[in-house]
Amino acid sequence: MSYYVYIIASRRDGAIYIGVANDLVRRVYEHRIKAVPGLTSKYNITQLVWFEVYDDPVSAITREKELKKWKRSWKVQLIEAENPEWKDLYESICI
């Protein structure tokens, strides 16, 4: 089973959220339909802009916690290294 650390955003200069999931398609879909009240639904954080894949949950959770401590500018650099235009990657993972 794969585990994912992901970043979703409301827009390029908007709010971002970092999470971990074992089913990235399902989890991003839940954010998109605002299935759970909270930060992502309140600020319309729905665009998948970055993710990494891990083989075990401990590594994924460790990475998520590490990223959450980063400065915003570091997170932006991480996103833009692979997705400079902040395109929504959700459709590409649904195939």
Chimera marker file (.cmm) of the C-alpha trace (Angstrom):
<marker_set name="trace">
<marker id="1" x="0.000" y="0.000" z="0.000" r="1" g="1" b="0" radius="0.5"/>
<marker id="2" x="1.174" y="3.514" z="-0.748" r="1" g="1" b="0" radius="0.5"/>
<marker id="3" x="0.906" y="6.542" z="1.492" r="1" g="1" b="0" radius="0.5"/>
<marker id="4" x="0.882" y="10.131" z="0.290" r="1" g="1" b="0" radius="0.5"/>
<marker id="5" x="1.946" y="13.444" z="1.733" r="1" g="1" b="0" radius="0.5"/>
<marker id="6" x="0.168" y="16.184" z="-0.173" r="1" g="1" b="0" radius="0.5"/>
<marker id="7" x="-0.280" y="19.929" z="-0.379" r="1" g="1" b="0" radius="0.5"/>
<marker id="8" x="-3.541" y="21.479" z="-1.499" r="1" g="1" b="0" radius="0.5"/>
<marker id="9" x="-4.118" y="25.183" z="-2.033" r="1" g="1" b="0" radius="0.5"/>
<marker id="10" x="-6.934" y="27.655" z="-2.545" r="1" g="1" b="0" radius="0.5"/>
<marker id="11" x="-4.863" y="29.514" z="-5.163" r="1" g="1" b="0" radius="0.5"/>
<marker id="12" x="-1.241" y="30.438" z="-5.791" r="1" g="1" b="0" radius="0.5"/>
<marker id="13" x="-0.975" y="33.069" z="-3.048" r="1" g="1" b="0" radius="0.5"/>
<marker id="14" x="-3.780" y="31.713" z="-0.910" r="1" g="1" b="0" radius="0.5"/>
<marker id="15" x="-4.118" y="29.284" z="1.932" r="1" g="1" b="0" radius="0.5"/>
<marker id="16" x="-2.369" y="25.911" z="1.799" r="1" g="1" b="0" radius="0.5"/>
<marker id="17" x="-2.942" y="22.666" z="3.665" r="1" g="1" b="0" radius="0.5"/>
<marker id="18" x="-0.589" y="19.734" z="4.175" r="1" g="1" b="0" radius="0.5"/>
<marker id="19" x="-1.991" y="16.283" z="4.793" r="1" g="1" b="0" radius="0.5"/>
<marker id="20" x="-1.297" y="12.562" z="4.626" r="1" g="1" b="0" radius="0.5"/>
<marker id="21" x="-3.515" y="9.845" z="3.140" r="1" g="1" b="0" radius="0.5"/>
<marker id="22" x="-3.458" y="6.257" z="1.952" r="1" g="1" b="0" radius="0.5"/>
<marker id="23" x="-5.908" y="7.005" z="-0.876" r="1" g="1" b="0" radius="0.5"/>
<marker id="24" x="-4.982" y="10.345" z="-2.416" r="1" g="1" b="0" radius="0.5"/>
<marker id="25" x="-7.788" y="10.437" z="-4.980" r="1" g="1" b="0" radius="0.5"/>
<marker id="26" x="-10.450" y="9.847" z="-2.325" r="1" g="1" b="0" radius="0.5"/>
<marker id="27" x="-8.925" y="12.290" z="0.147" r="1" g="1" b="0" radius="0.5"/>
<marker id="28" x="-8.560" y="15.162" z="-2.323" r="1" g="1" b="0" radius="0.5"/>
<marker id="29" x="-12.108" y="14.468" z="-3.521" r="1" g="1" b="0" radius="0.5"/>
<marker id="30" x="-13.305" y="14.825" z="0.093" r="1" g="1" b="0" radius="0.5"/>
<marker id="31" x="-11.567" y="18.204" z="0.295" r="1" g="1" b="0" radius="0.5"/>
<marker id="32" x="-13.110" y="19.258" z="-3.026" r="1" g="1" b="0" radius="0.5"/>
<marker id="33" x="-16.686" y="18.439" z="-1.987" r="1" g="1" b="0" radius="0.5"/>
<marker id="34" x="-16.095" y="19.866" z="1.505" r="1" g="1" b="0" radius="0.5"/>
<marker id="35" x="-17.101" y="16.573" z="3.105" r="1" g="1" b="0" radius="0.5"/>
<marker id="36" x="-15.505" y="17.476" z="6.439" r="1" g="1" b="0" radius="0.5"/>
<marker id="37" x="-15.930" y="20.884" z="8.102" r="1" g="1" b="0" radius="0.5"/>
<marker id="38" x="-12.623" y="22.560" z="8.868" r="1" g="1" b="0" radius="0.5"/>
<marker id="39" x="-9.812" y="24.646" z="7.453" r="1" g="1" b="0" radius="0.5"/>
<marker id="40" x="-9.994" y="23.309" z="3.897" r="1" g="1" b="0" radius="0.5"/>
<marker id="41" x="-13.744" y="23.781" z="3.549" r="1" g="1" b="0" radius="0.5"/>
<marker id="42" x="-13.707" y="27.195" z="5.255" r="1" g="1" b="0" radius="0.5"/>
<marker id="43" x="-11.007" y="28.595" z="2.951" r="1" g="1" b="0" radius="0.5"/>
<marker id="44" x="-11.948" y="26.654" z="-0.205" r="1" g="1" b="0" radius="0.5"/>
<marker id="45" x="-8.636" y="24.776" z="-0.278" r="1" g="1" b="0" radius="0.5"/>
<marker id="46" x="-9.263" y="22.257" z="-3.052" r="1" g="1" b="0" radius="0.5"/>
<marker id="47" x="-6.416" y="22.259" z="-5.601" r="1" g="1" b="0" radius="0.5"/>
<marker id="48" x="-3.840" y="19.488" z="-5.348" r="1" g="1" b="0" radius="0.5"/>
<marker id="49" x="-0.527" y="21.222" z="-6.117" r="1" g="1" b="0" radius="0.5"/>
<marker id="50" x="2.098" y="18.755" z="-4.793" r="1" g="1" b="0" radius="0.5"/>
<marker id="51" x="2.462" y="15.240" z="-3.414" r="1" g="1" b="0" radius="0.5"/>
<marker id="52" x="5.031" y="12.569" z="-2.527" r="1" g="1" b="0" radius="0.5"/>
<marker id="53" x="4.564" y="8.807" z="-2.296" r="1" g="1" b="0" radius="0.5"/>
<marker id="54" x="5.810" y="6.617" z="0.570" r="1" g="1" b="0" radius="0.5"/>
<marker id="55" x="5.768" y="2.870" z="1.183" r="1" g="1" b="0" radius="0.5"/>
<marker id="56" x="4.948" y="3.040" z="4.873" r="1" g="1" b="0" radius="0.5"/>
<marker id="57" x="2.754" y="5.242" z="7.059" r="1" g="1" b="0" radius="0.5"/>
<marker id="58" x="5.487" y="6.150" z="9.549" r="1" g="1" b="0" radius="0.5"/>
<marker id="59" x="7.655" y="7.754" z="6.851" r="1" g="1" b="0" radius="0.5"/>
<marker id="60" x="4.685" y="9.632" z="5.417" r="1" g="1" b="0" radius="0.5"/>
<marker id="61" x="3.542" y="10.959" z="8.794" r="1" g="1" b="0" radius="0.5"/>
<marker id="62" x="7.102" y="11.959" z="9.709" r="1" g="1" b="0" radius="0.5"/>
<marker id="63" x="7.434" y="13.897" z="6.448" r="1" g="1" b="0" radius="0.5"/>
<marker id="64" x="4.033" y="15.567" z="6.933" r="1" g="1" b="0" radius="0.5"/>
<marker id="65" x="5.020" y="16.762" z="10.410" r="1" g="1" b="0" radius="0.5"/>
<marker id="66" x="8.345" y="18.032" z="9.064" r="1" g="1" b="0" radius="0.5"/>
<marker id="67" x="6.681" y="20.014" z="6.264" r="1" g="1" b="0" radius="0.5"/>
<marker id="68" x="4.131" y="21.542" z="8.625" r="1" g="1" b="0" radius="0.5"/>
<marker id="69" x="7.022" y="23.127" z="10.561" r="1" g="1" b="0" radius="0.5"/>
<marker id="70" x="8.508" y="24.734" z="7.435" r="1" g="1" b="0" radius="0.5"/>
<marker id="71" x="8.232" y="28.418" z="6.601" r="1" g="1" b="0" radius="0.5"/>
<marker id="72" x="5.695" y="29.219" z="3.904" r="1" g="1" b="0" radius="0.5"/>
<marker id="73" x="8.456" y="30.321" z="1.517" r="1" g="1" b="0" radius="0.5"/>
<marker id="74" x="10.064" y="26.859" z="1.754" r="1" g="1" b="0" radius="0.5"/>
<marker id="75" x="6.729" y="25.195" z="1.001" r="1" g="1" b="0" radius="0.5"/>
<marker id="76" x="6.242" y="27.472" z="-2.017" r="1" g="1" b="0" radius="0.5"/>
<marker id="77" x="9.728" y="26.540" z="-3.287" r="1" g="1" b="0" radius="0.5"/>
<marker id="78" x="8.899" y="22.845" z="-2.844" r="1" g="1" b="0" radius="0.5"/>
<marker id="79" x="5.685" y="23.211" z="-4.852" r="1" g="1" b="0" radius="0.5"/>
<marker id="80" x="7.239" y="25.348" z="-7.581" r="1" g="1" b="0" radius="0.5"/>
<marker id="81" x="10.200" y="22.985" z="-8.067" r="1" g="1" b="0" radius="0.5"/>
<marker id="82" x="7.762" y="20.428" z="-9.550" r="1" g="1" b="0" radius="0.5"/>
<marker id="83" x="4.688" y="22.510" z="-10.343" r="1" g="1" b="0" radius="0.5"/>
<marker id="84" x="5.807" y="26.087" z="-11.147" r="1" g="1" b="0" radius="0.5"/>
<marker id="85" x="2.385" y="27.132" z="-12.454" r="1" g="1" b="0" radius="0.5"/>
<marker id="86" x="0.496" y="25.660" z="-9.501" r="1" g="1" b="0" radius="0.5"/>
<marker id="87" x="-1.666" y="23.534" z="-11.796" r="1" g="1" b="0" radius="0.5"/>
<marker id="88" x="-4.297" y="21.376" z="-10.120" r="1" g="1" b="0" radius="0.5"/>
<marker id="89" x="-2.880" y="17.831" z="-10.283" r="1" g="1" b="0" radius="0.5"/>
<marker id="90" x="-6.105" y="16.109" z="-9.253" r="1" g="1" b="0" radius="0.5"/>
<marker id="91" x="-7.210" y="15.116" z="-12.763" r="1" g="1" b="0" radius="0.5"/>
<marker id="92" x="-3.775" y="13.621" z="-13.484" r="1" g="1" b="0" radius="0.5"/>
<marker id="93" x="-4.030" y="11.234" z="-10.511" r="1" g="1" b="0" radius="0.5"/>
<marker id="94" x="-7.589" y="10.132" z="-11.335" r="1" g="1" b="0" radius="0.5"/>
<marker id="95" x="-6.532" y="8.327" z="-14.518" r="1" g="1" b="0" radius="0.5"/>
<link id1="1" id2="2" r="1" g="1" b="0" radius="0.2"/>
<link id1="2" id2="3" r="1" g="1" b="0" radius="0.2"/>
<link id1="3" id2="4" r="1" g="1" b="0" radius="0.2"/>
<link id1="4" id2="5" r="1" g="1" b="0" radius="0.2"/>
<link id1="5" id2="6" r="1" g="1" b="0" radius="0.2"/>
<link id1="6" id2="7" r="1" g="1" b="0" radius="0.2"/>
<link id1="7" id2="8" r="1" g="1" b="0" radius="0.2"/>
<link id1="8" id2="9" r="1" g="1" b="0" radius="0.2"/>
<link id1="9" id2="10" r="1" g="1" b="0" radius="0.2"/>
<link id1="10" id2="11" r="1" g="1" b="0" radius="0.2"/>
<link id1="11" id2="12" r="1" g="1" b="0" radius="0.2"/>
<link id1="12" id2="13" r="1" g="1" b="0" radius="0.2"/>
<link id1="13" id2="14" r="1" g="1" b="0" radius="0.2"/>
<link id1="14" id2="15" r="1" g="1" b="0" radius="0.2"/>
<link id1="15" id2="16" r="1" g="1" b="0" radius="0.2"/>
<link id1="16" id2="17" r="1" g="1" b="0" radius="0.2"/>
<link id1="17" id2="18" r="1" g="1" b="0" radius="0.2"/>
<link id1="18" id2="19" r="1" g="1" b="0" radius="0.2"/>
<link id1="19" id2="20" r="1" g="1" b="0" radius="0.2"/>
<link id1="20" id2="21" r="1" g="1" b="0" radius="0.2"/>
<link id1="21" id2="22" r="1" g="1" b="0" radius="0.2"/>
<link id1="22" id2="23" r="1" g="1" b="0" radius="0.2"/>
<link id1="23" id2="24" r="1" g="1" b="0" radius="0.2"/>
<link id1="24" id2="25" r="1" g="1" b="0" radius="0.2"/>
<link id1="25" id2="26" r="1" g="1" b="0" radius="0.2"/>
<link id1="26" id2="27" r="1" g="1" b="0" radius="0.2"/>
<link id1="27" id2="28" r="1" g="1" b="0" radius="0.2"/>
<link id1="28" id2="29" r="1" g="1" b="0" radius="0.2"/>
<link id1="29" id2="30" r="1" g="1" b="0" radius="0.2"/>
<link id1="30" id2="31" r="1" g="1" b="0" radius="0.2"/>
<link id1="31" id2="32" r="1" g="1" b="0" radius="0.2"/>
<link id1="32" id2="33" r="1" g="1" b="0" radius="0.2"/>
<link id1="33" id2="34" r="1" g="1" b="0" radius="0.2"/>
<link id1="34" id2="35" r="1" g="1" b="0" radius="0.2"/>
<link id1="35" id2="36" r="1" g="1" b="0" radius="0.2"/>
<link id1="36" id2="37" r="1" g="1" b="0" radius="0.2"/>
<link id1="37" id2="38" r="1" g="1" b="0" radius="0.2"/>
<link id1="38" id2="39" r="1" g="1" b="0" radius="0.2"/>
<link id1="39" id2="40" r="1" g="1" b="0" radius="0.2"/>
<link id1="40" id2="41" r="1" g="1" b="0" radius="0.2"/>
<link id1="41" id2="42" r="1" g="1" b="0" radius="0.2"/>
<link id1="42" id2="43" r="1" g="1" b="0" radius="0.2"/>
<link id1="43" id2="44" r="1" g="1" b="0" radius="0.2"/>
<link id1="44" id2="45" r="1" g="1" b="0" radius="0.2"/>
<link id1="45" id2="46" r="1" g="1" b="0" radius="0.2"/>
<link id1="46" id2="47" r="1" g="1" b="0" radius="0.2"/>
<link id1="47" id2="48" r="1" g="1" b="0" radius="0.2"/>
<link id1="48" id2="49" r="1" g="1" b="0" radius="0.2"/>
<link id1="49" id2="50" r="1" g="1" b="0" radius="0.2"/>
<link id1="50" id2="51" r="1" g="1" b="0" radius="0.2"/>
<link id1="51" id2="52" r="1" g="1" b="0" radius="0.2"/>
<link id1="52" id2="53" r="1" g="1" b="0" radius="0.2"/>
<link id1="53" id2="54" r="1" g="1" b="0" radius="0.2"/>
<link id1="54" id2="55" r="1" g="1" b="0" radius="0.2"/>
<link id1="55" id2="56" r="1" g="1" b="0" radius="0.2"/>
<link id1="56" id2="57" r="1" g="1" b="0" radius="0.2"/>
<link id1="57" id2="58" r="1" g="1" b="0" radius="0.2"/>
<link id1="58" id2="59" r="1" g="1" b="0" radius="0.2"/>
<link id1="59" id2="60" r="1" g="1" b="0" radius="0.2"/>
<link id1="60" id2="61" r="1" g="1" b="0" radius="0.2"/>
<link id1="61" id2="62" r="1" g="1" b="0" radius="0.2"/>
<link id1="62" id2="63" r="1" g="1" b="0" radius="0.2"/>
<link id1="63" id2="64" r="1" g="1" b="0" radius="0.2"/>
<link id1="64" id2="65" r="1" g="1" b="0" radius="0.2"/>
<link id1="65" id2="66" r="1" g="1" b="0" radius="0.2"/>
<link id1="66" id2="67" r="1" g="1" b="0" radius="0.2"/>
<link id1="67" id2="68" r="1" g="1" b="0" radius="0.2"/>
<link id1="68" id2="69" r="1" g="1" b="0" radius="0.2"/>
<link id1="69" id2="70" r="1" g="1" b="0" radius="0.2"/>
<link id1="70" id2="71" r="1" g="1" b="0" radius="0.2"/>
<link id1="71" id2="72" r="1" g="1" b="0" radius="0.2"/>
<link id1="72" id2="73" r="1" g="1" b="0" radius="0.2"/>
<link id1="73" id2="74" r="1" g="1" b="0" radius="0.2"/>
<link id1="74" id2="75" r="1" g="1" b="0" radius="0.2"/>
<link id1="75" id2="76" r="1" g="1" b="0" radius="0.2"/>
<link id1="76" id2="77" r="1" g="1" b="0" radius="0.2"/>
<link id1="77" id2="78" r="1" g="1" b="0" radius="0.2"/>
<link id1="78" id2="79" r="1" g="1" b="0" radius="0.2"/>
<link id1="79" id2="80" r="1" g="1" b="0" radius="0.2"/>
<link id1="80" id2="81" r="1" g="1" b="0" radius="0.2"/>
<link id1="81" id2="82" r="1" g="1" b="0" radius="0.2"/>
<link id1="82" id2="83" r="1" g="1" b="0" radius="0.2"/>
<link id1="83" id2="84" r="1" g="1" b="0" radius="0.2"/>
<link id1="84" id2="85" r="1" g="1" b="0" radius="0.2"/>
<link id1="85" id2="86" r="1" g="1" b="0" radius="0.2"/>
<link id1="86" id2="87" r="1" g="1" b="0" radius="0.2"/>
<link id1="87" id2="88" r="1" g="1" b="0" radius="0.2"/>
<link id1="88" id2="89" r="1" g="1" b="0" radius="0.2"/>
<link id1="89" id2="90" r="1" g="1" b="0" radius="0.2"/>
<link id1="90" id2="91" r="1" g="1" b="0" radius="0.2"/>
<link id1="91" id2="92" r="1" g="1" b="0" radius="0.2"/>
<link id1="92" id2="93" r="1" g="1" b="0" radius="0.2"/>
<link id1="93" id2="94" r="1" g="1" b="0" radius="0.2"/>
<link id1="94" id2="95" r="1" g="1" b="0" radius="0.2"/>
</marker_set>
